[in-house]
Amino acid sequence: MRSSATTLTAGLLLANLTMATQESTILWHNKPAEVWERDTFPIGNGALGATIFGAPDRAVMQFNVDSLWTGDENPNGAYTWAEEQPGTGCFGAYQNFGSLVFSAAEPAPEVTDYRRQLDIARAIHTTTWSSGGTNFTREAIASHPHQVIVWRISASRPGQISGTFSFEGAHPGDNETTTAVSNDTIALTGSLPNGLEYAAHAKIIPSGGHVTRDGTSIHARDCDELLVLLAADTNYTMDAGKSWRDGTATARVKPRIATAASLSWQQLQTAHEMDYRSYFERVRLDLGSSPDDVRSLPLNERIARYRSDAKDLPRPSLDPDLEEMLFHYGRYLLISSSRPGTLPANLQGIWNNSNQPAWHADYHSNINLQMCYWLAETSNLPEMAQPLFDLLISGAPVYRKDTAAAYGADTRGFVTRMSINPFGGGGWNWNIEGTAWLSQHFWEHYQFSRDERFLRQRAWPWMRDVSLFWLDRLKPLPDGQLVVPDAWSHEHGPHEDGTAHAQQLMWDLFTSTLQAAEILGEDDALQQRLKTTLAKLYGPKIGSWGQLMEWMNEKPDLEKGHHRHTSHLFAVYPGVQISMSKTPELAEAARISLTQRGEVGDSRRSWTWAWRTALWSRLGESERAHGCVAGLLAHNTLDNLWTSHPPFQIDGNLGITAGMTEMFVQSHGSEIALLPALPSAYLTGSVHGLRARGNIIIDIEWTNGNLTAAKLTSPIAQTIQLRLPNQSAPRTIDLPANTPVTLTF
């Protein structure tokens, strides 16, 4: 191994990676979308999202705003529609906002060369076709800098664009109105039963030709080009003290339209791309090139081909560009559905075409919400995790009130129910261990960033209060060990004392809270209580057939069955209590349990494949990890690359990116492992920009399965332990501040 501060190797890496990315970032179909969840491609700026169907004669842009929710603080915990009673509160659901529709004035003559694509390297949706000797193009972006969707409609010959724009609202009867508010602008406004206001404005700006209005529509005639600006919002604010409302929705959208209307398409597109690419281009991945005959297929045909051949795995990847695309797509979707100042990504990100979506498109705290944010730190998108912290901190006053009502007025700390809405409301069963799991995200953000201000001001209050609740609730066994009473292994088996999942969460919570207190110099008495409790905490146990026990008493019928959840393996991933290097016997027991869970039946769920990719990677089982990537693509991926539980859930898309990252880089404490689970399918490749704990940015390159180069960049001087492939002991590496260290092998 050679070490230097030069960046020659990394420079070569970057050149190769840029080319590879261009081959794995275009999603395309050769026909208009027919089924929303299967066919459409999404765009989004964090709060405002859209899916575009793309028919030449009738272009439908279905759109959403992240805060368009029914429901309220829901003190009684109602979750199903039948449980909701007038005057008692309701959980609500994420809502469809509506559609902006462009209906062509005349049916298109014979359409040829149709293509509908999403470029996730630029975050631009494009539809093209030819008809009657004219080439038509429709381009759409969801601009974060200007908080609008911009839809450009153009043609290769002048005067070829004529048609009518109208809104189709999703809430008829809820005070909803559609009107043309000027000669070039239409508005969709209303309020939901909970009083939440919403408004959308669409402004149509022609080049050539002209536009006119009637009562509810805008008509374009003989135009060369149209620039369509769409802004939409509600009057929601993430503040319980303001009853979750502030101002009016219309007052929010009108200035956005006015600002965007003063700019050209080129100016809007440039600002959008600069913003988006500043995040997306932090990471690049090259897993090899797919054959030309595969790469030339539309995405739906490509996925179908992958499904038919996946049974032959493991072997060199059937379509490495498609697997790269899956990795990149997770990052695209998180950037597009979670930005500072927005709500976090829900079960469907921000995309939803129903007013009664599956599981309310809510925030599920027993795996799904957490999985949506696993990739934020490791794939170098830490800013995108801020909405998660904002939601949890803003909801804490409601969680605290509900906890006191359920557990007693003198209860310290707080917990939540299984499902969470944007108003602090909870639904379904109590998931009291869920706040411990969510605490991990606060601690991990500090671990990756080393931002002590964040730790003190945002993480510590949450972690402390959750720890206080659990310190008061643990139950002693006759031998003095402490267990969580009446706990659950999520959606699997009975509620019992001391389930493995709950015990592992307590270890994780108390260990991280203790470390945070020591770093901040906070609460000596609490530190001592945490140390004492950790010493008495009932720990992981190995069962009679070598498995990691899921409950304190064996339950063979449950433990040996197939099931989507692997809650008792939290300590392997995303936790750190069990590892091959520190606890090899427990790691082997976890491997046996994971093998027994299987990959058929109920184990074939989108998010399940993602979690197991990460678990197998942590256990060093590279081929099993890659088999889960292949399993997700073969069994639970739709034609537009959205993952399906079924139905569509975004956690599989976001989680698989995190799981694949674990193949390339893992970091725990001061130890970083390079290529800890590289599968044979990725024989030669490279990755740039992954992030390790300690805020270390890592580039690596490998050939024929062997690590050939690595570059590590740290913003501060620090010493790490670097674990290389096939080496039992790590090496000590000193990293200077802001000076890359390049290693060649």
C-alpha positions in Angstrom: 0.0 0.0 0.0 1.3 3.4 -0.9 0.0 6.7 0.5 0.3 10.2 -0.8 -1.5 13.5 -0.8 -1.7 13.6 -4.6 -5.0 13.3 -6.4 -3.9 11.7 -9.7 -5.7 8.4 -9.0 -8.8 10.2 -7.9 -8.7 12.4 -11.0 -8.7 9.3 -13.2 -11.6 8.0 -11.2 -13.7 11.0 -11.8 -13.2 10.9 -15.6 -14.4 7.3 -15.7 -17.3 7.9 -13.4 -18.7 10.8 -15.3 -19.0 8.6 -18.5 -20.6 5.8 -16.6 -23.1 8.0 -15.0 -24.4 9.3 -18.3 -25.3 5.7 -19.2 -27.2 5.0 -16.1 -29.2 8.1 -15.4 -31.8 8.1 -18.2 -35.1 6.4 -17.5 -37.3 6.2 -20.7 -40.4 4.6 -22.2 -41.5 4.6 -25.8 -45.2 5.2 -25.1 -47.3 7.5 -22.9 -48.0 6.5 -19.3 -51.3 4.7 -18.7 -51.1 3.6 -15.1 -50.0 6.2 -12.5 -47.9 4.0 -10.2 -46.5 1.8 -12.9 -45.7 4.1 -15.8 -45.2 7.7 -14.8 -41.9 9.4 -13.9 -41.8 11.8 -11.0 -40.2 15.2 -10.6 -40.1 17.2 -7.3 -38.4 20.1 -5.5 -39.0 18.7 -1.9 -42.4 20.2 -1.4 -44.0 20.3 -4.8 -44.0 17.1 -6.9 -45.6 16.0 -10.2 -46.0 12.9 -12.4 -46.5 13.4 -16.1 -48.5 11.0 -18.3 -47.3 12.5 -21.6 -50.0 11.7 -24.2 -49.6 14.0 -27.3 -53.3 14.9 -27.4 -53.9 15.2 -23.7 -50.9 16.0 -21.5 -51.8 15.4 -17.8 -49.5 16.7 -15.0 -50.8 15.3 -11.8 -49.3 17.2 -8.9 -48.9 17.2 -5.1 -47.8 19.4 -2.2 -46.2 17.7 0.8 -48.5 19.4 3.4 -51.9 18.7 1.8 -53.1 16.5 4.5 -56.5 15.9 6.2 -56.5 15.1 9.9 -55.3 16.8 13.0 -53.5 16.1 16.3 -55.8 13.1 16.7 -55.6 12.6 20.5 -57.6 9.4 20.5 -55.3 7.7 18.0 -57.9 6.8 15.4 -56.3 5.4 12.3 -58.9 3.5 10.1 -61.6 5.5 8.5 -64.2 3.6 10.6 -62.5 4.7 13.8 -62.8 8.3 13.1 -65.7 10.0 14.9 -67.0 13.6 14.5 -65.5 15.8 17.2 -62.9 13.3 18.4 -60.1 14.1 15.9 -58.8 12.0 13.0 -55.5 10.9 11.7 -56.1 11.9 8.1 -54.2 11.1 5.0 -51.9 12.6 2.4 -54.0 14.0 -0.4 -53.9 14.3 -4.2 -53.9 18.0 -5.1 -55.1 17.6 -8.7 -53.9 17.8 -12.3 -53.0 20.5 -14.7 -54.2 19.3 -18.1 -53.3 20.5 -21.6 -55.7 19.3 -24.2 -54.6 19.7 -27.8 -56.9 21.7 -30.1 -56.8 18.9 -32.8 -55.9 15.2 -32.6 -52.3 14.7 -33.7 -51.8 13.0 -37.0 -49.8 9.8 -37.0 -47.3 9.9 -34.1 -43.8 8.6 -34.6 -40.5 8.5 -32.6 -42.3 8.9 -29.3 -40.1 9.0 -26.3 -40.8 10.0 -22.6 -37.8 10.2 -20.4 -36.5 11.3 -17.0 -32.9 12.4 -16.8 -32.0 12.0 -13.1 -28.6 13.6 -13.6 -30.3 16.8 -14.5 -33.8 16.3 -12.9 -35.6 17.1 -16.1 -38.6 15.2 -17.6 -38.8 15.3 -21.4 -41.4 14.0 -23.9 -40.7 14.1 -27.6 -42.5 12.9 -30.8 -43.0 13.7 -34.4 -46.3 14.3 -36.1 -47.4 15.9 -39.3 -43.8 16.9 -40.2 -43.2 18.7 -36.9 -41.1 17.6 -33.9 -42.7 18.3 -30.6 -40.9 18.6 -27.2 -42.3 19.0 -23.7 -39.8 19.6 -20.9 -40.6 19.8 -17.2 -38.6 20.7 -14.1 -39.5 21.2 -10.4 -37.4 24.1 -9.4 -36.3 24.4 -5.8 -34.7 27.8 -6.2 -37.9 29.3 -7.6 -40.5 26.9 -5.9 -42.4 26.3 -9.2 -42.8 23.6 -11.7 -41.8 24.8 -15.2 -43.3 23.1 -18.2 -41.9 24.1 -21.6 -43.9 23.1 -24.7 -42.2 23.7 -28.0 -42.3 22.6 -31.7 -39.8 22.6 -34.6 -42.1 24.7 -36.8 -43.8 28.0 -35.8 -47.5 28.2 -34.9 -47.9 24.5 -34.2 -49.1 24.6 -30.6 -52.8 25.1 -29.9 -54.9 23.8 -27.0 -56.5 24.4 -23.7 -55.2 24.4 -20.1 -57.4 23.5 -17.2 -57.2 22.3 -13.7 -58.9 19.1 -12.6 -59.2 19.3 -8.8 -59.2 16.3 -6.5 -61.6 17.7 -3.9 -65.0 18.6 -5.4 -67.3 19.8 -2.7 -64.6 20.9 -0.3 -65.0 24.6 -1.1 -62.9 23.9 -4.2 -63.1 26.4 -7.1 -61.3 26.7 -10.4 -61.2 30.0 -12.2 -59.2 32.0 -14.7 -57.9 34.9 -12.6 -56.4 36.7 -15.6 -56.0 36.3 -19.4 -53.0 33.9 -18.9 -53.5 32.5 -15.4 -55.9 29.9 -13.8 -56.3 29.1 -10.2 -57.4 26.1 -8.2 -58.3 26.9 -4.5 -60.1 25.3 -1.7 -60.0 24.1 1.9 -60.0 20.6 3.4 -62.5 19.5 6.1 -59.8 20.3 8.7 -59.6 23.9 7.6 -56.3 23.6 5.7 -56.3 26.0 2.8 -54.7 25.1 -0.5 -54.1 27.0 -3.7 -52.5 26.4 -7.1 -51.8 28.9 -9.9 -50.8 28.1 -13.4 -49.5 30.9 -15.7 -49.2 30.3 -19.5 -46.7 32.5 -21.3 -46.8 32.2 -25.1 -44.1 32.9 -27.7 -45.9 33.7 -30.9 -49.6 33.2 -31.2 -51.8 34.3 -28.3 -53.7 33.1 -25.2 -57.2 33.9 -24.0 -59.4 32.9 -21.1 -62.9 31.7 -20.4 -64.3 31.1 -17.0 -62.1 28.2 -15.9 -59.5 27.7 -18.7 -56.8 29.3 -20.8 -56.7 28.7 -24.5 -53.5 28.9 -26.5 -53.7 29.4 -30.3 -51.0 29.1 -33.0 -48.1 29.4 -30.6 -44.5 28.7 -31.3 -43.7 27.8 -27.7 -45.4 27.9 -24.3 -43.9 28.4 -20.9 -46.1 27.1 -18.2 -45.5 28.0 -14.6 -47.2 26.1 -11.8 -47.0 27.0 -8.1 -49.0 25.3 -5.4 -49.0 25.3 -1.6 -51.1 25.2 1.6 -51.2 27.4 4.6 -49.6 24.7 6.8 -46.7 25.6 9.0 -44.6 23.2 11.1 -45.5 24.8 14.4 -47.9 23.4 17.0 -48.0 26.8 18.7 -49.7 28.3 15.6 -52.1 25.4 15.4 -50.2 24.2 12.3 -51.5 27.2 10.1 -49.9 30.4 9.0 -51.2 33.0 6.5 -53.0 32.0 3.3 -52.1 29.6 0.6 -52.8 32.1 -2.2 -50.4 34.6 -0.6 -47.6 32.0 -0.9 -48.1 31.0 -4.5 -48.7 34.4 -6.2 -45.2 35.8 -5.6 -43.6 32.6 -6.8 -45.4 32.9 -10.1 -44.5 36.6 -10.4 -40.8 36.0 -9.8 -40.6 33.0 -12.2 -42.5 34.9 -14.9 -39.8 37.5 -15.0 -37.3 34.9 -16.1 -36.7 32.9 -19.2 -36.8 29.1 -19.6 -33.0 29.1 -19.8 -32.6 31.1 -16.6 -35.1 28.9 -14.7 -33.5 25.7 -16.0 -30.0 26.8 -15.3 -30.8 27.8 -11.7 -32.7 24.5 -11.2 -29.8 22.4 -12.6 -27.1 24.2 -10.6 -29.1 23.6 -7.4 -29.9 20.0 -8.1 -26.6 18.9 -9.4 -24.8 20.4 -6.4 -26.3 17.5 -4.5 -26.6 14.7 -7.0 -23.1 15.0 -8.4 -21.5 14.5 -5.0 -21.6 10.7 -5.6 -20.8 8.8 -8.7 -20.9 5.0 -9.2 -19.5 2.8 -12.0 -20.3 -0.9 -11.9 -19.4 -1.6 -15.5 -21.4 -1.2 -18.8 -24.3 -3.2 -19.9 -24.4 -4.6 -23.5 -25.6 -2.2 -26.2 -28.7 -4.3 -26.9 -29.7 -4.1 -23.3 -29.0 -0.4 -22.9 -31.0 0.4 -26.0 -34.2 -1.0 -24.5 -36.9 1.1 -22.9 -36.9 0.8 -19.2 -40.0 -1.3 -18.9 -38.6 -3.9 -21.4 -35.2 -3.7 -19.7 -36.8 -4.5 -16.3 -38.8 -7.3 -17.9 -35.7 -8.8 -19.3 -34.0 -8.6 -16.0 -36.9 -10.4 -14.3 -36.7 -13.2 -16.8 -33.0 -13.8 -16.3 -32.6 -13.1 -12.6 -32.9 -16.8 -11.7 -29.4 -17.3 -13.1 -27.8 -15.2 -10.4 -25.2 -15.1 -9.0 -23.0 -14.3 -12.0 -21.7 -11.1 -13.5 -24.5 -8.6 -13.4 -27.2 -9.0 -15.9 -27.5 -5.2 -16.4 -25.0 -3.3 -14.3 -26.2 0.0 -15.7 -29.7 -0.8 -14.4 -28.3 -1.6 -11.0 -26.4 1.7 -11.0 -29.6 3.4 -12.1 -31.4 1.9 -9.1 -28.7 3.3 -6.8 -28.8 6.7 -8.4 -32.6 6.8 -8.4 -32.8 6.5 -4.7 -30.7 9.6 -4.3 -32.7 11.4 -7.0 -36.0 10.6 -5.2 -34.7 11.8 -1.8 -33.4 15.1 -3.2 -36.8 15.5 -5.0 -39.0 14.7 -1.9 -37.0 16.0 1.1 -35.4 19.4 1.3 -34.6 21.7 4.2 -37.9 23.5 5.1 -40.2 20.8 3.7 -41.9 17.8 5.3 -39.9 14.6 5.2 -40.6 11.9 2.6 -43.6 9.9 3.5 -44.4 6.3 2.4 -44.7 7.6 -1.2 -42.2 10.4 -1.1 -44.4 13.4 -2.2 -46.2 11.6 -5.0 -49.8 10.5 -4.6 -52.8 10.2 -6.9 -55.4 9.2 -4.3 -57.2 10.8 -1.4 -57.2 7.4 0.4 -53.7 6.1 -0.3 -52.3 2.9 1.1 -51.5 3.3 4.8 -52.5 6.9 4.4 -49.1 7.6 2.8 -48.1 8.5 6.4 -44.9 8.3 8.4 -44.5 4.8 9.7 -42.1 4.6 12.6 -41.5 0.9 12.7 -39.1 0.7 9.8 -40.4 2.7 6.8 -39.6 6.3 7.9 -36.2 5.3 9.2 -35.3 3.5 6.0 -36.2 6.5 3.9 -33.3 8.4 5.6 -30.6 5.7 5.9 -29.0 6.9 2.7 -28.9 10.6 3.7 -25.7 10.3 5.6 -23.8 7.6 3.7 -24.7 8.8 0.2 -23.7 12.3 1.1 -27.1 14.0 1.3 -27.1 15.1 5.0 -29.2 18.3 4.2 -32.1 16.1 3.1 -32.4 14.6 6.6 -33.3 18.0 8.1 -37.0 17.6 7.4 -37.1 14.4 9.5 -35.6 16.3 12.5 -38.0 19.2 11.9 -41.0 16.9 11.9 -40.0 15.1 15.1 -39.0 18.2 17.0 -42.2 20.1 15.9 -44.4 17.2 16.9 -42.7 16.7 20.3 -45.3 18.9 22.2 -48.1 16.8 20.9 -46.2 13.5 21.6 -45.6 14.7 25.1 -49.3 15.6 25.7 -50.5 12.2 24.3 -47.9 10.3 26.3 -49.0 12.0 29.6 -52.6 11.2 28.8 -51.7 7.5 28.2 -49.0 6.9 30.8 -49.7 9.5 33.5 -49.3 13.2 34.0 -45.9 12.7 35.8 -44.4 10.7 32.9 -41.0 11.9 31.9 -40.2 12.1 28.2 -42.5 11.0 25.4 -43.2 8.3 22.8 -45.4 8.0 19.7 -47.8 5.7 17.9 -46.9 3.6 14.9 -48.1 6.1 12.4 -47.3 9.9 12.5 -48.9 12.7 10.6 -47.7 16.3 10.1 -49.8 17.7 13.0 -48.0 15.6 15.7 -50.9 13.2 15.6 -50.5 9.5 15.9 -52.5 6.5 14.7 -52.7 2.8 14.9 -51.1 1.1 17.9 -48.6 2.7 20.2 -45.0 2.1 19.0 -43.3 3.3 22.1 -39.9 1.8 21.0 -40.1 3.9 17.8 -38.8 7.1 19.4 -35.7 5.2 20.5 -35.2 4.1 16.9 -35.8 7.6 15.6 -33.2 8.9 18.2 -30.6 7.0 16.3 -31.0 9.4 13.3 -30.2 12.4 15.5 -27.1 10.6 16.8 -26.0 9.4 13.4 -26.3 12.9 11.9 -23.8 14.0 14.6 -21.6 11.0 14.0 -21.3 11.8 10.3 -21.1 15.6 10.6 -19.4 16.1 14.0 -21.7 19.2 14.2 -21.6 19.9 18.0 -24.1 22.7 17.7 -26.6 20.3 16.1 -25.9 17.8 18.9 -26.5 20.3 21.6 -29.5 22.2 20.2 -31.5 19.6 18.3 -30.3 16.0 19.1 -29.6 16.2 22.8 -33.1 17.4 24.0 -34.8 14.7 22.0 -32.3 11.9 23.0 -32.4 12.9 26.6 -36.2 13.0 26.9 -36.6 9.6 25.1 -34.0 8.1 27.4 -35.8 9.4 30.5 -39.0 7.7 29.4 -37.3 4.4 29.1 -35.1 4.6 32.2 -38.4 4.9 34.1 -40.1 2.1 32.3 -37.7 -0.8 32.2 -38.7 -3.9 34.2 -36.3 -5.9 36.4 -36.1 -9.7 36.0 -35.5 -11.8 39.1 -31.8 -11.9 38.5 -31.6 -8.0 38.2 -31.4 -7.8 34.4 -33.6 -5.1 32.9 -36.0 -5.6 30.0 -38.5 -3.6 28.0 -42.0 -4.7 29.2 -44.7 -5.7 26.8 -42.6 -5.2 23.7 -43.1 -6.3 20.1 -41.1 -7.7 17.3 -42.8 -5.6 14.7 -45.9 -7.1 13.0 -44.6 -10.6 14.1 -45.6 -12.7 17.0 -46.9 -11.6 20.5 -46.2 -8.7 22.7 -43.8 -9.9 25.4 -41.2 -8.6 27.8 -37.7 -8.3 26.5 -38.0 -8.9 22.7 -34.6 -8.7 21.0 -35.7 -5.7 19.0 -36.6 -3.6 22.0 -33.5 -4.6 23.9 -31.3 -3.7 21.0 -33.0 -0.4 20.7 -32.4 0.4 24.4 -28.7 -0.5 24.1 -28.4 1.8 21.1 -30.4 4.6 22.7 -28.6 4.5 26.0 -25.1 4.1 24.5 -25.5 7.1 22.1 -27.2 9.3 24.8 -24.4 8.6 27.2 -21.8 9.5 24.5 -23.7 12.6 23.7 -23.8 13.6 27.3 -20.1 13.1 27.7 -19.3 15.1 24.6 -21.5 18.0 25.8 -20.6 17.8 29.5 -24.3 17.4 30.3 -26.1 15.9 33.3 -23.6 13.9 35.4 -26.4 12.1 37.2 -28.0 11.0 34.0 -24.7 9.7 32.7 -24.3 7.6 35.8 -27.8 6.2 35.5 -27.2 5.3 31.9 -24.0 3.5 32.7 -25.7 1.5 35.5 -28.6 0.7 33.3 -26.5 -0.5 30.4 -24.6 -2.8 32.7 -27.9 -4.5 33.7 -29.6 -4.5 30.3 -30.6 -7.9 29.1 -28.5 -8.6 26.0 -28.7 -10.7 22.8 -28.9 -14.5 23.2 -28.2 -17.4 20.9 -30.9 -20.1 20.6 -30.9 -23.9 20.4 -30.3 -24.1 16.6 -27.7 -21.3 16.6 -30.1 -18.5 15.8 -30.2 -15.0 17.3 -33.2 -15.3 19.5 -36.1 -13.0 18.6 -37.9 -13.4 22.0 -36.7 -14.4 25.4 -38.3 -17.8 24.9 -37.9 -19.7 21.7 -40.9 -19.8 19.3 -39.8 -22.2 16.5 -42.9 -21.8 14.4 -42.4 -18.1 14.2 -38.6 -17.9 14.2 -38.3 -20.5 11.4 -40.9 -18.9 9.2 -40.6 -16.5 6.3 -41.5 -12.9 7.3 -40.9 -9.4 5.9 -39.6 -7.9 9.2 -36.2 -8.6 10.6 -36.6 -6.5 13.7 -34.4 -8.7 15.9 -31.5 -7.9 13.6 -31.6 -4.2 14.2 -28.3 -4.6 16.2 -26.6 -5.7 12.9 -28.0 -2.9 10.8 -28.8 0.0 11.2 -27.4 -0.6 14.7 -23.8 -1.4 15.6 -24.1 -3.6 18.7 -23.4 -6.8 16.7 -20.6 -7.0 14.2 -18.3 -9.6 12.7 -15.2 -8.0 14.2 -16.4 -7.3 17.7 -19.1 -10.0 18.4 -18.4 -12.8 15.9 -20.6 -15.4 17.7 -23.6 -13.1 17.7 -22.9 -12.1 14.1 -23.0 -15.8 13.1 -26.3 -16.3 15.0 -27.7 -13.3 13.1 -26.5 -14.9 9.8 -28.4 -18.1 10.7 -31.6 -16.1 11.5 -31.4 -14.1 8.4 -30.9 -17.2 6.2 -33.9 -18.8 7.9 -36.1 -15.8 7.1 -35.8 -16.7 3.4 -36.4 -14.8 0.2 -39.8 -16.1 -0.8 -43.4 -15.5 0.2 -43.8 -12.7 2.7 -40.1 -12.0 2.5 -40.6 -10.6 -1.0 -41.4 -7.0 -0.1 -39.7 -3.9 -1.6 -38.3 -2.5 1.7 -37.5 -6.0 2.9 -35.0 -6.5 0.0 -33.4 -3.2 0.9 -32.9 -4.0 4.6 -31.5 -7.4 3.8 -29.1 -6.0 1.3 -27.7 -3.9 4.2 -27.8 -6.8 6.7 -26.0 -9.2 4.4 -23.4 -6.5 3.6 -22.8 -5.9 7.3 -22.3 -9.7 7.7 -19.8 -9.8 4.8 -22.1 -12.0 2.7 -21.5 -10.1 -0.6 -23.3 -12.6 -2.9 -26.4 -12.7 -0.7 -26.4 -8.9 -0.6 -26.3 -8.7 -4.4 -29.0 -11.3 -4.6 -31.3 -9.0 -2.7 -30.6 -6.2 -5.2 -31.5 -8.6 -7.9 -34.5 -9.8 -6.0 -35.8 -6.2 -5.6 -35.5 -5.6 -9.4 -36.9 -9.0 -10.3 -39.9 -9.2 -7.9 -40.8 -5.8 -6.5 -39.9 -3.1 -9.0 -42.4 -1.5 -11.3 -41.8 -0.5 -14.9 -40.9 3.1 -13.9 -38.3 1.8 -11.4 -40.5 2.7 -8.4 -40.4 -0.1 -5.9 -43.7 -1.9 -4.9 -44.5 -3.5 -1.5 -47.1 -3.9 -3.3 -48.4 -1.2 -3.8 -45.8 1.5 -4.5 -43.8 2.5 -1.5 -40.7 4.7 -1.8 -38.8 3.2 1.1 -37.6 0.4 -1.1 -36.1 2.8 -3.5 -34.4 4.9 -0.8 -33.4 1.9 1.3 -31.7 0.0 -1.5 -29.3 2.9 -2.1 -28.3 2.7 1.5 -28.0 -1.1 1.3 -25.7 -0.9 -1.8 -23.6 1.7 -0.1 -22.8 -0.8 2.7 -21.2 -3.1 0.0 -18.6 -0.4 -0.7 -18.0 1.5 2.5 -18.8 0.8 6.2 -17.8 2.9 9.1 -18.2 2.4 12.8 -16.6 4.7 15.4 -13.2 5.5 14.1 -13.0 2.4 11.9 -13.7 2.5 8.2 -13.9 -0.6 6.0 -13.4 -0.5 2.3 -15.2 -3.0 0.0 -16.4 -5.1 2.9 -19.0 -6.9 0.8 -18.1 -6.5 -2.9 -20.1 -9.1 -4.9 -18.6 -10.9 -7.9 -21.2 -9.2 -10.1 -19.3 -5.9 -9.6 -15.9 -7.3 -10.5 -14.4 -4.0 -11.7 -15.7 -0.6 -10.8 -15.4 2.6 -8.8 -17.3 4.9 -6.5 -16.7 8.6 -5.6 -18.1 10.7 -2.8 -19.5 8.3 -0.2 -19.5 9.6 3.3 -18.2 7.9 6.4 -18.6 8.8 10.1 -16.3 11.6 11.0 -17.4 13.5 7.8 -14.8 11.7 5.7 -15.4 11.6 1.9 -14.2 8.5 0.2 -13.4 7.6 -3.4 -12.4 4.0 -4.2 -11.5 2.0 -7.3 -11.2 -1.8 -7.8 -10.2 -4.2 -10.6 -11.0 -7.9 -10.8 -12.4 -7.8 -7.3 -9.2 -6.2 -5.8 -9.0 -2.7 -4.3 -6.6 -0.7 -6.4 -7.0 2.9 -5.1 -8.7 4.9 -2.4 -8.9 8.6 -1.5 -10.0 9.9 1.9 -10.7 13.5 2.6 -11.5 14.9 6.1 -12.4 18.5 7.0 -10.5 18.0 10.3 -7.3 16.3 11.3 -8.1 12.9 12.7 -6.8 9.4 13.0 -8.8 6.4 11.7 -8.5 2.7 11.6 -8.8 1.6 8.0 -9.9 -2.0 7.3 -9.0 -3.3 3.9 -10.6 -6.4 2.1 -9.4 -9.8 3.3 -7.3 -8.3 6.2 -8.1 -9.3 9.7 -6.7 -6.2 11.4 -7.2 -2.5 10.5 -4.4 -0.1 9.7 -3.9 3.2 11.4 -4.2 6.2 9.0 -3.6 9.9 9.9 -5.8 12.2 7.9 -4.8 15.9 7.8 -7.4 18.6 7.6 -8.7 19.3 4.1 -5.8 17.4 2.4 -6.8 14.3 0.5 -4.9 11.1 1.3 -4.6 8.9 -1.7 -3.7 5.2 -1.2 -2.8 2.9 -4.1 -2.5 -0.9 -3.8 
